[in-house]
Amino acid sequence: MVTGWDISSWSNRGTVEEERKEAEKKVEQARITFAQLTRQISINDESTEGKIEEGAIALRSAITETLERHVKWRHWCTRSKQWWTNEL
């Protein structure tokens, strides 16, 4: 799947040991941020439709904010081919 978020620096494909450790550190920092942002969301079987809607909005906001803090945004130009992968 292709998105506008570039998480290639999160990859720990066994390249250089320092790069792998740095990637693991970035992933862990993003997990901590996401956990902090979602701590307030509480949905259960008795939640009303409005409460579920609020939770969904809060979850989307938490995902977006986590990405904005920890991931570079890909900048596409007019000649960019988003479908082009490393395998091609």
GILINNOR-V842918 format. One record per backbone hydrogen bond with DSSP energy under -1.0 kcal/mol. CO is the residue of the C=O (numbers start at 0). NH is the residue of the N-H. If there is no record, write none. Layout:
co nh
CO NH
CO NH
//
This chain:
co nh
3 73
6 9
7 10
15 19
16 20
17 21
18 22
19 23
20 24
21 25
22 26
23 27
24 28
25 29
26 30
27 31
28 32
29 33
30 34
31 35
32 36
33 37
37 40
43 46
47 51
48 52
49 53
50 54
51 55
52 56
53 57
54 58
55 59
56 60
57 61
58 62
59 63
60 64
61 65
62 66
63 67
64 68
65 69
66 70
71 5
76 79
80 83
//
